[in-house]
Amino acid sequence: MRVILIHQYDPTIHNVGGIGTFINTFIKYAPMDLEVDLLGVTAEPQRYPVGRWHRLKAGQKDFNFFPLVAAHPIHRGRIPLNIRLTWALRQYRPVIDFKDAIIEIHRIEPAAVLRDLKNPKVLFLHAHSMDLYNPHTEVVWKKCPWLYFWLEARLIHAMDQVFIVREDAVDFYRKKYPKLADQIFFLPTWSDEEVFHSLPEEVRLQEKEKLAQIHKFNPAKHLLLFVGRFEGQKDPLLLLESFSQLNGALAGAQLVMIGEGSLESEIRNFISCKGLEARVHLVGPQSQSEIARWMNAADAFVLSSAFEGMPRVVVEALQCGLPVVSTDAGEAKRLVAHFSAGRIVTERTPRAFNQALQEVLGQKPDRQACQSQAAPFTAGKILQKVYSAYQRLERDKK
């Protein structure tokens, strides 16, 4: 069985997005008889030239990587990267062997140049399409959502299966495309259980001390952790506004923000204007193992998103035994279902966020309760459903 996976992703650099983590773990846990070819982008074209195959590893799994475009998957250019990738796919299509492969895409646009292929096609949607109307979205289609919906309606019927990480979006799509209703499914996100797990308390304290020494923060103070893209969807400025207003027992709390994105300059300006340089620390994209280390060192994970699918980073934090304070976005409420695992903030204001932080940090962390919330959502459990679906598609071809 062979899968050709197409997305604007570079598997050779540290990833700060949920889709990239999906791709990494999909390949890492794939059955040995499943061959994976990834058509993506490269941030290092000198090392991984465009238009050539490269052999890489995800865990112990070998896969083939074919960069279609020289670009960083996070940095924005004048022409949207998904458009550049689709155009490049059209150009390179004659030299890519699609015979007998299952085609997997994570955005609808590449389907435009593969419509005539009879291969089984699988689409993963990582958010609700109505989020195009959210003022915080950075997706270029926000300028003309009607055009996206027009394109989607003409391409989605070529999909053999559609997996969506938000249950309300599944209902939305089944009603919108009733002929595809039996092919549209909810797929929870997951954490990589080999990487994200809770450490003993004494080891947590040691890790906090080590990281504090490296990044120059006070290990005696509460440590809040944010991991994600510095983009409008994640609304990091709401988090910073809330953090700047902390008082009382949390007045000296530290915040570490791991990621990168187009709002980084605005974030740095805010930190400077509020005099938060000693308390807010920006850290570039990290490996999954390093993020797990931070999650074990922190006292709470914070997510301020304006909208989400099913935030993978919340699953990872909970699996590390770290309580979560999150806005009521996407499937966050499914994950933080009990006070013992954190709080869901239903009102998007600094005051409401602060109140939730006060409550979570004022209670003794219940590591086991956090892990129990994440227990159903491990890579081994969830991905088996995907591989089984691919095996059915493979049988149907014959």
C-alpha positions as CSV (number, residue, x, y, z in Angstrom):
1,M,0.0,0.0,0.0
2,R,1.3,3.4,-0.9
3,V,0.2,6.9,0.2
4,I,1.1,10.2,-1.5
5,L,0.7,12.9,1.1
6,I,0.5,16.5,-0.1
7,H,0.8,19.6,2.1
8,Q,2.8,22.8,2.5
9,Y,5.0,21.2,5.1
10,D,8.8,20.7,5.6
11,P,9.6,17.6,7.7
12,T,13.2,18.6,8.2
13,I,12.6,21.5,10.5
14,H,10.9,22.0,13.9
15,N,7.2,22.3,13.5
16,V,4.8,24.7,15.4
17,G,1.6,23.6,13.8
18,G,-0.8,20.7,14.5
19,I,-0.9,19.6,10.8
20,G,2.8,19.1,10.8
21,T,2.6,17.0,13.9
22,F,-0.2,15.0,12.3
23,I,2.0,14.3,9.3
24,N,5.0,13.4,11.4
25,T,3.1,10.9,13.6
26,F,1.1,9.5,10.7
27,I,4.4,8.5,9.1
28,K,6.1,7.4,12.3
29,Y,3.3,5.0,13.3
30,A,2.5,3.8,9.8
31,P,2.5,0.0,9.3
32,M,5.7,-1.3,7.8
33,D,3.9,-2.3,4.6
34,L,2.7,1.3,4.1
35,E,5.0,3.3,1.8
36,V,4.7,7.1,2.3
37,D,5.7,9.8,-0.2
38,L,5.4,13.4,1.0
39,L,5.1,16.2,-1.5
40,G,5.8,19.4,0.5
41,V,8.1,22.4,0.8
42,T,11.6,23.0,1.8
43,A,13.1,25.8,3.9
44,E,16.6,24.6,3.0
45,P,16.7,24.2,-0.8
46,Q,20.5,23.9,-0.9
47,R,20.2,20.8,1.3
48,Y,17.0,19.5,-0.1
49,P,16.7,20.7,-3.7
50,V,13.3,21.3,-5.2
51,G,12.1,18.7,-7.7
52,R,14.2,15.8,-6.4
53,W,13.4,12.8,-4.1
54,H,15.0,12.6,-0.7
55,R,15.0,9.7,1.7
56,L,14.1,10.6,5.3
57,K,13.0,9.0,8.6
58,A,10.2,9.7,11.0
59,G,11.1,7.6,14.1
60,Q,12.1,4.2,12.6
61,K,9.9,4.7,9.5
62,D,11.6,5.6,6.2
63,F,9.7,7.8,3.7
64,N,10.3,9.7,0.5
65,F,10.2,13.6,0.4
66,F,9.8,15.6,-2.7
67,P,9.9,19.4,-2.2
68,L,7.6,21.2,-4.7
69,V,8.5,24.7,-3.5
70,A,11.4,26.4,-1.8
71,A,9.7,28.2,1.1
72,H,9.3,28.2,4.9
73,P,5.9,26.8,5.8
74,I,5.2,29.5,8.4
75,H,6.6,32.6,6.7
76,R,4.1,34.4,4.5
77,G,5.0,35.7,1.1
78,R,3.3,37.9,-1.5
79,I,1.7,34.8,-3.1
80,P,0.0,32.5,-0.6
81,L,2.0,29.3,-0.1
82,N,-1.0,27.0,-0.8
83,I,-1.4,28.6,-4.2
84,R,2.3,28.3,-5.0
85,L,2.3,24.6,-3.9
86,T,-0.8,23.8,-6.0
87,W,0.8,25.5,-9.1
88,A,4.1,23.6,-8.5
89,L,2.2,20.3,-8.2
90,R,0.7,21.0,-11.6
91,Q,4.2,21.5,-13.0
92,Y,5.8,18.5,-11.4
93,R,2.8,16.1,-11.8
94,P,4.2,14.5,-15.0
95,V,7.4,13.3,-13.1
96,I,5.5,12.0,-10.0
97,D,4.3,8.4,-10.1
98,F,0.7,8.4,-8.8
99,K,-0.1,4.9,-10.0
100,D,-2.0,2.8,-7.4
101,A,-1.4,5.4,-4.6
102,I,-3.9,6.7,-2.2
103,I,-3.7,10.5,-2.3
104,E,-3.9,12.3,1.1
105,I,-4.4,16.1,1.3
106,H,-4.9,18.5,4.2
107,R,-6.3,21.4,2.1
108,I,-8.7,21.3,-0.7
109,E,-6.7,23.3,-3.3
110,P,-4.3,20.5,-4.5
111,A,-7.3,18.5,-5.6
112,A,-7.8,21.1,-8.4
113,V,-4.9,19.6,-10.3
114,L,-5.6,16.0,-9.5
115,R,-9.3,15.9,-10.4
116,D,-8.9,13.5,-13.3
117,L,-7.0,10.9,-11.4
118,K,-9.0,7.8,-10.4
119,N,-6.9,7.2,-7.3
120,P,-8.6,7.0,-3.9
121,K,-8.5,10.5,-2.3
122,V,-8.7,11.4,1.4
123,L,-9.2,14.9,2.7
124,F,-8.4,16.0,6.3
125,L,-10.0,19.3,7.5
126,H,-8.4,20.7,10.6
127,A,-10.9,23.5,11.3
128,H,-14.5,24.6,10.5
129,S,-14.7,26.3,7.2
130,M,-17.0,29.0,8.7
131,D,-14.0,30.2,10.6
132,L,-13.1,32.0,7.4
133,Y,-15.4,34.7,8.7
134,N,-13.6,35.0,12.0
135,P,-11.8,38.3,12.1
136,H,-8.7,36.7,13.6
137,T,-8.0,34.3,10.8
138,E,-4.9,34.8,8.7
139,V,-6.0,32.5,5.9
140,V,-6.0,34.4,2.5
141,W,-9.5,33.1,1.7
142,K,-11.0,35.4,4.3
143,K,-10.9,38.1,1.6
144,C,-13.3,36.1,-0.6
145,P,-14.8,33.2,1.4
146,W,-17.5,32.7,-1.3
147,L,-14.7,31.8,-3.8
148,Y,-13.4,29.2,-1.4
149,F,-16.8,27.6,-0.9
150,W,-17.3,27.6,-4.7
151,L,-14.0,25.8,-5.2
152,E,-14.7,23.4,-2.3
153,A,-18.1,22.4,-3.7
154,R,-16.5,21.5,-7.1
155,L,-13.6,19.5,-5.6
156,I,-14.9,17.8,-2.5
157,H,-17.1,15.3,-4.4
158,A,-13.9,13.7,-5.7
159,M,-13.0,12.7,-2.2
160,D,-13.5,9.1,-1.1
161,Q,-13.3,10.0,2.6
162,V,-13.2,13.3,4.5
163,F,-11.9,13.4,8.1
164,I,-12.7,16.5,10.2
165,V,-11.3,17.3,13.7
166,R,-14.4,19.2,14.9
167,E,-17.6,17.3,15.5
168,D,-19.8,20.3,14.7
169,A,-18.1,20.7,11.4
170,V,-18.9,17.1,10.6
171,D,-22.6,17.8,11.0
172,F,-22.2,21.0,9.0
173,Y,-20.5,19.2,6.1
174,R,-22.9,16.2,6.1
175,K,-25.9,18.6,5.7
176,K,-24.1,20.7,3.1
177,Y,-23.0,17.7,1.0
178,P,-25.7,15.0,1.7
179,K,-24.4,12.7,-1.0
180,L,-21.1,12.5,0.9
181,A,-22.7,12.1,4.3
182,D,-21.5,8.5,4.7
183,Q,-18.0,9.4,3.8
184,I,-17.5,12.2,6.3
185,F,-16.2,11.3,9.7
186,F,-15.0,13.0,13.0
187,L,-11.4,12.2,13.7
188,P,-10.0,13.3,17.1
189,T,-6.4,14.6,17.3
190,W,-3.9,12.8,19.5
191,S,-0.6,13.0,21.3
192,D,2.5,10.9,20.6
193,E,2.6,8.8,23.7
194,E,6.2,7.9,23.2
195,V,7.1,11.6,23.6
196,F,4.5,13.2,25.9
197,H,4.2,11.7,29.3
198,S,4.2,12.9,32.9
199,L,7.5,12.9,34.8
200,P,7.9,12.4,38.6
201,E,7.6,15.6,40.6
202,E,11.3,15.8,41.6
203,V,12.3,15.5,37.9
204,R,9.8,18.2,37.0
205,L,11.4,20.6,39.5
206,Q,14.9,19.7,38.1
207,E,13.8,20.4,34.6
208,K,12.3,23.7,35.7
209,E,15.6,24.7,37.3
210,K,17.6,23.7,34.2
211,L,15.3,25.7,31.8
212,A,15.3,28.7,34.2
213,Q,19.0,28.8,34.2
214,I,19.2,28.7,30.4
215,H,16.4,31.2,29.7
216,K,16.9,33.5,32.7
217,F,13.7,33.2,34.6
218,N,12.9,32.7,38.2
219,P,12.1,29.0,38.9
220,A,10.4,29.9,42.2
221,K,7.6,31.7,40.4
222,H,4.7,30.2,38.6
223,L,5.5,29.2,35.0
224,L,2.9,29.5,32.3
225,L,3.5,27.9,28.9
226,F,2.1,28.8,25.4
227,V,3.1,26.7,22.3
228,G,1.8,27.6,18.9
229,R,2.0,29.9,15.9
230,F,2.2,33.6,16.5
231,E,-0.8,34.3,14.3
232,G,-4.3,35.8,14.7
233,Q,-6.0,32.4,15.1
234,K,-4.0,31.8,18.3
235,D,-4.6,35.4,19.5
236,P,-1.4,35.6,21.5
237,L,-2.1,39.3,22.2
238,L,-5.2,38.4,24.3
239,L,-2.9,36.1,26.3
240,L,-0.3,38.9,26.8
241,E,-3.0,41.5,27.7
242,S,-4.3,39.1,30.3
243,F,-0.8,38.2,31.6
244,S,0.1,41.9,31.9
245,Q,-2.9,42.4,34.3
246,L,-2.1,39.5,36.7
247,N,-1.8,40.6,40.3
248,G,-1.7,39.3,43.8
249,A,-0.1,35.8,44.1
250,L,0.4,35.7,40.3
251,A,2.0,39.1,39.9
252,G,5.5,37.6,39.5
253,A,4.4,34.7,37.2
254,Q,6.6,33.9,34.2
255,L,5.3,33.2,30.7
256,V,7.2,31.3,28.0
257,M,5.9,31.5,24.5
258,I,7.3,28.8,22.1
259,G,6.7,29.5,18.4
260,E,7.0,31.9,15.5
261,G,4.8,33.8,13.1
262,S,3.8,37.1,11.6
263,L,2.7,38.7,14.9
264,E,6.1,38.3,16.5
265,S,7.1,42.0,16.0
266,E,3.8,43.0,17.5
267,I,4.3,40.7,20.4
268,R,7.8,42.0,21.1
269,N,6.5,45.6,21.0
270,F,3.8,44.8,23.5
271,I,6.3,43.2,25.9
272,S,8.5,46.2,25.6
273,C,5.7,48.7,26.1
274,K,4.4,46.9,29.2
275,G,7.9,46.4,30.7
276,L,7.5,42.6,30.7
277,E,11.0,41.7,29.3
278,A,12.0,40.0,32.6
279,R,8.8,37.9,32.8
280,V,7.9,37.0,29.2
281,H,10.3,34.8,27.2
282,L,10.0,34.1,23.5
283,V,11.5,30.8,22.4
284,G,11.7,29.6,18.8
285,P,10.2,26.4,17.5
286,Q,11.4,23.3,19.4
287,S,11.5,19.6,18.8
288,Q,8.6,17.5,20.2
289,S,10.8,16.1,22.9
290,E,11.9,19.6,24.0
291,I,8.2,20.8,24.1
292,A,7.4,17.8,26.3
293,R,10.2,18.9,28.6
294,W,8.7,22.4,28.9
295,M,5.3,20.9,29.6
296,N,6.7,18.9,32.5
297,A,8.4,22.0,33.9
298,A,5.4,24.4,33.6
299,D,2.6,25.0,36.1
300,A,-0.1,25.6,33.6
301,F,-0.6,25.5,29.8
302,V,-2.4,28.5,28.3
303,L,-4.3,28.6,25.0
304,S,-6.0,31.9,23.9
305,S,-7.2,30.9,20.4
306,A,-10.0,32.7,18.7
307,F,-11.0,29.4,17.0
308,E,-9.6,25.9,16.8
309,G,-10.2,22.4,15.5
310,M,-9.2,19.9,18.2
311,P,-6.1,21.5,19.6
312,R,-3.4,18.9,19.6
313,V,-1.2,20.9,21.9
314,V,-3.8,20.6,24.6
315,V,-3.8,16.8,24.3
316,E,0.0,16.9,24.6
317,A,-0.1,19.1,27.7
318,L,-2.7,17.0,29.5
319,Q,-0.7,13.8,28.6
320,C,2.2,15.4,30.4
321,G,-0.1,16.0,33.5
322,L,-0.2,19.7,32.9
323,P,-3.5,21.5,33.7
324,V,-4.8,23.7,30.9
325,V,-6.5,27.1,30.7
326,S,-8.1,27.6,27.3
327,T,-10.6,29.7,25.5
328,D,-13.8,27.9,24.5
329,A,-12.5,27.1,21.0
330,G,-13.2,24.1,18.9
331,E,-13.0,20.8,20.8
332,A,-11.1,22.3,23.8
333,K,-14.2,21.6,26.0
334,R,-14.0,17.9,25.1
335,L,-10.5,17.8,26.4
336,V,-10.8,20.0,29.5
337,A,-14.0,18.5,30.7
338,H,-13.3,18.6,34.5
339,F,-12.0,21.3,36.8
340,S,-9.3,18.9,37.9
341,A,-7.8,19.2,34.3
342,G,-8.0,23.0,34.0
343,R,-10.6,25.6,33.0
344,I,-12.4,26.6,29.8
345,V,-12.8,30.4,29.5
346,T,-16.1,31.2,27.8
347,E,-15.7,35.0,27.9
348,R,-12.8,36.2,25.7
349,T,-11.6,38.9,28.1
350,P,-8.3,39.3,30.1
351,R,-10.4,39.4,33.3
352,A,-12.0,36.0,32.6
353,F,-8.7,34.5,31.6
354,N,-7.0,35.8,34.8
355,Q,-9.8,34.4,37.0
356,A,-9.3,31.0,35.4
357,L,-5.5,31.1,35.9
358,Q,-6.1,32.1,39.6
359,E,-8.3,29.1,40.1
360,V,-6.0,26.6,38.4
361,L,-2.8,27.7,40.0
362,G,-4.6,28.0,43.4
363,Q,-5.3,24.2,43.4
364,K,-2.9,21.3,43.7
365,P,-2.2,19.9,40.2
366,D,-3.9,16.5,39.6
367,R,-1.6,14.9,37.2
368,Q,-3.6,11.7,36.9
369,A,-6.8,13.6,36.2
370,C,-5.1,15.5,33.4
371,Q,-3.7,12.3,31.9
372,S,-7.1,10.6,32.2
373,Q,-8.6,13.3,30.0
374,A,-5.9,12.7,27.3
375,A,-5.9,8.9,27.6
376,P,-8.4,8.2,24.7
377,F,-6.4,10.4,22.4
378,T,-3.1,8.7,21.7
379,A,-1.4,8.2,18.4
380,G,-1.6,4.4,18.7
381,K,-5.4,4.4,19.3
382,I,-6.5,7.1,16.8
383,L,-4.2,6.5,13.9
384,Q,-5.2,2.8,13.7
385,K,-8.7,4.0,12.6
386,V,-7.0,6.0,9.8
387,Y,-4.8,3.1,8.7
388,S,-7.8,0.7,8.7
389,A,-9.7,3.2,6.5
390,Y,-6.8,3.2,4.1
391,Q,-6.7,-0.6,4.0
392,R,-10.4,-0.6,3.1
393,L,-9.8,1.9,0.3
394,E,-6.9,-0.3,-0.9
395,R,-9.2,-3.4,-1.0
396,D,-11.9,-1.4,-2.8
397,K,-9.4,-0.6,-5.6
398,K,-9.1,-4.3,-6.3
